[in-house]
Amino acid sequence: MPKPGVRSLPSLSVRIDLDAEDRIGPGKILLLENIRECGSISAAGRAMDMSYKRAWDLVDEINRICRQAAVERQTGGKNGGGAVLTPFGLSLVARYRKIERDAASAVRKDLEALRSDIGKPKKAAGR
């Protein structure tokens, strides 16, 4: 959380368009991270204020567009089933976060300049 009176930098959001219709972005990656942390699709969806159906539809979409499973459901057990990220899913999250960090690092000076420009008062026309 920024300190009072200190404006944070504008942020960069990365969406990777795999083709004309299929994309991976911050929402899908956050869902995968929540599945990894929570151990289930339903709990991950709740953590994001998302219905189980929406969460499952996104997981299904991720698995489909990547042409391999990023999430694997687990059945049974004392506490019921759950879900885990596959090795590919873990790699997908790590690779996306690296791309995101690298992109943000590459444009940091431009984001700082943008923040500075946005903070300046507008000049009156004709002066």
C-alpha positions in Angstrom: 0.0 0.0 0.0 1.5 3.4 -1.0 2.3 5.9 1.7 -0.1 8.8 2.2 0.7 11.5 -0.3 2.9 9.2 -2.4 1.4 8.2 -5.7 2.2 4.8 -7.0 3.5 4.2 -10.5 0.9 3.6 -13.2 1.0 -0.2 -13.7 1.3 -2.4 -16.7 -1.1 -5.2 -17.4 0.0 -8.1 -19.7 -2.3 -10.1 -21.8 -0.8 -12.6 -24.2 -2.8 -13.2 -27.3 -2.0 -16.7 -28.4 -4.1 -16.3 -31.6 -7.1 -14.3 -32.7 -9.4 -15.8 -30.1 -7.3 -17.4 -27.3 -5.5 -15.3 -24.6 -3.9 -15.7 -21.3 -4.0 -12.7 -19.0 -3.9 -11.6 -15.3 -7.3 -13.0 -14.4 -6.6 -16.5 -15.6 -3.1 -16.5 -14.0 -4.5 -15.3 -10.7 -7.1 -18.1 -10.8 -4.4 -20.6 -11.4 -2.4 -19.1 -8.4 -5.5 -19.3 -6.2 -6.1 -23.0 -7.2 -2.5 -23.7 -6.3 -2.9 -21.9 -2.9 -6.5 -23.1 -2.1 -6.3 -26.7 -3.5 -9.7 -26.5 -5.2 -11.4 -24.7 -8.1 -14.4 -23.8 -5.9 -12.3 -22.2 -3.2 -10.2 -20.4 -5.7 -13.3 -19.0 -7.3 -14.7 -17.9 -3.9 -11.4 -16.1 -3.2 -11.9 -14.1 -6.4 -15.7 -13.6 -5.8 -16.4 -15.8 -8.8 -18.9 -18.6 -9.2 -17.7 -22.2 -9.4 -19.1 -22.5 -12.9 -17.2 -19.4 -14.1 -14.0 -20.7 -12.4 -14.4 -24.1 -14.0 -15.2 -22.6 -17.4 -11.9 -20.6 -17.2 -9.9 -23.6 -16.2 -11.5 -25.6 -19.0 -10.6 -22.7 -21.4 -7.0 -22.6 -20.2 -6.6 -26.4 -20.6 -8.2 -26.2 -24.1 -6.1 -23.3 -25.4 -2.9 -24.6 -24.1 -3.7 -28.1 -25.5 -2.6 -29.6 -22.3 -3.9 -29.6 -18.7 -2.8 -26.8 -16.5 -5.1 -28.0 -13.7 -5.9 -31.5 -12.7 -8.9 -32.4 -10.6 -8.4 -34.9 -7.7 -11.2 -37.1 -6.6 -12.3 -38.5 -3.3 -10.5 -38.5 0.0 -11.7 -37.7 3.5 -12.4 -34.0 2.6 -13.6 -34.7 -0.9 -11.9 -33.8 -4.1 -9.7 -30.9 -5.0 -7.5 -29.6 -7.8 -3.8 -29.1 -8.3 -1.7 -27.4 -10.9 0.1 -29.8 -13.2 3.8 -29.2 -13.9 2.7 -27.4 -17.0 0.3 -25.2 -15.0 3.1 -24.3 -12.6 5.4 -23.5 -15.5 2.7 -21.4 -17.2 2.2 -19.3 -14.1 6.0 -18.8 -13.6 6.6 -17.9 -17.2 3.7 -15.5 -17.3 4.9 -13.7 -14.1 8.4 -13.5 -15.6 7.1 -12.0 -18.8 5.1 -9.5 -16.6 8.2 -8.6 -14.5 10.4 -8.2 -17.5 7.9 -6.0 -19.3 7.3 -3.8 -16.3 11.1 -3.5 -15.8 11.5 -2.5 -19.5 9.0 0.3 -19.3 9.6 1.5 -15.7 11.2 4.8 -16.7 8.3 5.5 -19.1 5.8 4.7 -16.3 7.7 7.1 -14.0 7.6 9.8 -16.6 3.9 9.2 -17.2 3.2 9.6 -13.5 5.2 12.8 -13.4 3.4 14.1 -16.5 0.0 13.2 -15.1 0.8 15.0 -11.9 1.6 18.3 -13.6 -1.1 20.9 -13.8 -2.5 21.6 -17.2 -1.3 24.7 -19.0 -4.1 27.1 -19.9 -4.7 27.4 -23.7 -3.3 30.6 -25.3 -0.6 31.3 -22.6 
